[in-house]
Amino acid sequence: MVAQKIFKEKLSHKVFGIVSQESEKAGCEAYVVGGYVRDIFLNRDSKDIDIVVTGSGINMAEAVAARLGNVQVNVFRNFGTAMMNLEGLDIEFVGARKESYRFDSRKPIIEDGTISDDQLRRDFTINALALSLNKKNFGELVDPFQGLEDLEHQIIRTPQDATLTFSDDPLRMLRAIRFAAQLGFTIEKSVLEAIVKNRERIKIVSAERISDELNKIILSPVPSMGFELLFNTGLLHIVFPQLAAMQGVEKIQGKAHKDNFYHTLQVLDNLSNMTNDLWLRWAALLHDIAKPLTKRFDSVSGWTFHGHEDKGARMVKHIFKQLKLPLNEKMKFVEKLVLLHLRPIVLAESSVTDSAVRRLLFEAGDDIDALMMLCHADITTKNEYKIKRYRQNFELVKEKLKEVEEKDRVRNWQPPVTGSDIMNVFGLRPGREVGILKNLIREAILDGEIKNDFDSAYAFMIRKGKEMGLEVKNEM
């Protein structure tokens, strides 16, 4: 065990002093280990504290809680751990342990161990750093694998042989890539090679754990870094094959299309400079997901991807199910943005009519601002003239959106004449005629044929109803 500098000043929170006193009383050793220590040296705030003791973590947690008073301890006896929340900090107590794994499972066989054993089982050297909470050397850094040096050189490395590390727990391959993306670090060459060698092992990891890591990569400062690593190691082809299928350029008769995979990553990076909204970033990742399935070539038009927005929107639910992502309003938001992502771009390329803007507002509703943000991010051309023209046209579209919204109030709009009104006036039961009239009224308002008010819509309904051979039974 290699001992280094003293960092008492980093352990000023009262819980560390109490743990120190209780470990002295119990005759055991105690350390704060892992991400909390790593983040101290990265000058990042951390709300998760892992305390390792050479003894019972549960007993230590209960002793500390008794000293603090009125603090609830959640005990997990099967895992030998206990947790408490103190002043916004999540503190976990565990006994020092060593682990071994079966080939077909991520669940380790656990035995009691020393602090050295506990550090050896950690995923990366930067997460194996420990600070002593013992009275004799309080605040002393315990760094047997040169994790501090790896932090300084911005390297992801494993405490033991990387092949063993990843074979034992394949999720660590995704974690390596996630930390590289979050921190802007480089994965050490032998570690990267071990990921490639063990990539098939990722199949024993649950979809929930995989999607959790994907979400963290998507939320990283430069998400493309993580996705390029996923692609280059072959992991992406296993965990998210639809995205991997977007990579590549095909050329026929001297005409080539752009690489939709790298275009997508550029859109995601662009959007990441504007928002931290996870689901809006997911929409960026999936906006062109159906292009490989809709790609066609003809000698006149060249490469086309007709209908990729509609097919892509229909793929969203399948992908969310596959990755065990929520099948709720978040998924519907992503579906909507994938479906509509071309609409503002088409508007920006042509004359902007009130009717087209009205329809866009009606269909996008409160998500119009998110949609416009996605479309801004979708401009990845290197042609300065095109960039300038697109941005000017987008400003025109935004002004038109504002103008039409103020005038016509169609965001989240419902037609002023309802289905119940139609049934009452014409004495109808729910059925085909009611649906036809509702649709005619909606289209007339969106096209600007009639005003968006009750009187105009009612008069239009009466006229169209009579044209359909319906008789007015009740005036309104």
Buried (B, 14 or more C-beta within 10 A) or exposed (E): EEEEEBBEEBBEBEBBBBBBBBBBEBEBBBBBBBBBBBBBBEEEEBEEBBBBBBBBBBBBBBBBBEBBEEBEBEBEEEEBBBBBEBEEBEBBBBBBBBBEBEEEEBEBEBEEBBBBBBBBBBBBBBBBBBBBBBEEBBBBBBBBBBBBEBBEEEBBBBBEEBBEBBBBBBBBBBBBBBBBBBBEBBBBEEBBBBBEBBBEBBEEBEBEBBBBBBBBBBBBEBBBBBBBBBBEBBBBBBBBEBBBBBBEEEEEEEEEBBBBBBBBBBBBBBBBEEBEBEBBBBBBBBBBBBBBBBBEBEEEEBBEBEEBBBBBBEBBBEBBEBBBBEEEEBBBBBBBBBBBBBBBBEBBEEEBBBBBBBBBBBBBEEBBEBBBBBBBBBBBEEEEEEEEBBEEBBEBBBEBBEEBBEEBEBBEBEBBBBBEBBBBBBEBEEEEBBEBBBEBBBEBBBBBEBBBEEEBBBEBBBEBBEEEEBEEEEEE
